[in-house]
Amino acid sequence: MYAVTSLTAAQTQPAELARYIRGHWHVENKLHWVRDVTMGEDASRARTGGGPRMMASLRNLAISLLRLTGHTNIAKATRHTGRNPTRAIKLITTS
């Protein structure tokens, strides 16, 4: 049997457990899925040293900058920004 939490049955209620699980999947869908699918993280060849952590940080930065400037579709925003280098510079300077 797998544990969802270290809390005992007396310490939590089913609704609270459901909230924890939804919170986990919210993070998974909001960031990790975008990094995996849109940014191609799973296909990354950086596997040693600080490379994987640095690339994850850069992906997080890019996603955060796009979201801070109002983009909700990260794939579309990445394509749009990538077509013109000055857009990326504007993105950094306006955030």
C-alpha positions as CSV (number, residue, x, y, z in Angstrom):
1,M,0.0,0.0,0.0
2,Y,1.2,3.5,-0.8
3,A,1.0,6.4,1.6
4,V,-0.3,9.8,0.4
5,T,0.7,11.5,3.6
6,S,2.4,10.7,6.9
7,L,-0.6,12.0,8.8
8,T,-2.7,9.5,10.6
9,A,-6.5,9.1,10.0
10,A,-7.2,11.1,13.2
11,Q,-5.0,14.0,12.0
12,T,-6.7,14.6,8.6
13,Q,-10.0,14.3,6.8
14,P,-10.8,13.0,3.3
15,A,-11.6,16.5,2.0
16,E,-8.2,17.7,3.3
17,L,-6.4,14.7,1.6
18,A,-8.2,15.5,-1.6
19,R,-7.0,19.1,-1.3
20,Y,-3.4,17.9,-0.9
21,I,-3.6,15.7,-3.9
22,R,-5.2,18.4,-6.1
23,G,-2.4,20.8,-4.9
24,H,0.2,18.3,-6.0
25,W,-1.4,17.8,-9.4
26,H,-1.8,21.6,-9.8
27,V,2.0,22.0,-9.5
28,E,2.6,19.0,-11.8
29,N,0.2,20.4,-14.5
30,K,1.2,24.0,-14.1
31,L,5.0,23.7,-14.2
32,H,6.4,20.2,-14.7
33,W,4.1,19.3,-17.5
34,V,5.0,22.5,-19.3
35,R,8.7,21.9,-18.8
36,D,8.4,18.3,-20.0
37,V,6.1,18.8,-23.0
38,T,6.6,22.4,-24.2
39,M,10.2,22.8,-23.3
40,G,11.3,19.3,-24.1
41,E,12.9,18.6,-20.8
42,D,12.6,14.9,-21.0
43,A,14.6,14.9,-24.3
44,S,17.3,17.0,-22.8
45,R,20.9,15.6,-23.2
46,A,22.2,17.5,-20.1
47,R,22.7,14.7,-17.7
48,T,25.8,15.4,-15.6
49,G,27.1,17.9,-13.2
50,G,25.1,21.1,-12.7
51,G,23.7,21.0,-16.3
52,P,20.3,19.5,-15.5
53,R,19.7,21.8,-12.6
54,M,20.8,24.9,-14.6
55,M,18.6,24.0,-17.5
56,A,15.6,23.4,-15.3
57,S,16.2,26.8,-13.7
58,L,16.4,28.5,-17.1
59,R,13.2,26.8,-18.2
60,N,11.5,27.9,-14.9
61,L,12.7,31.4,-15.5
62,A,11.4,31.5,-19.1
63,I,8.0,30.1,-18.1
64,S,7.7,32.5,-15.2
65,L,8.6,35.5,-17.3
66,L,6.0,34.5,-19.9
67,R,3.3,34.1,-17.2
68,L,4.2,37.3,-15.5
69,T,3.7,39.2,-18.7
70,G,0.2,37.7,-19.1
71,H,0.8,34.7,-21.4
72,T,-1.3,31.6,-20.6
73,N,-0.4,29.4,-23.5
74,I,3.4,28.9,-22.9
75,A,3.9,27.0,-26.2
76,K,2.4,29.7,-28.3
77,A,4.2,32.4,-26.3
78,T,7.5,30.6,-26.7
79,R,7.1,30.3,-30.5
80,H,6.0,34.0,-30.7
81,T,9.0,35.2,-28.6
82,G,11.5,33.0,-30.4
83,R,10.7,34.5,-33.8
84,N,12.2,37.8,-32.9
85,P,15.1,38.2,-30.4
86,T,14.0,41.7,-29.4
87,R,10.8,40.2,-27.9
88,A,12.9,38.1,-25.5
89,I,14.8,41.2,-24.5
90,K,11.6,43.1,-23.9
91,L,10.3,40.2,-21.9
92,I,13.2,40.5,-19.5
93,T,13.2,44.3,-19.2
94,T,9.4,44.6,-18.6
95,S,9.1,42.0,-16.0
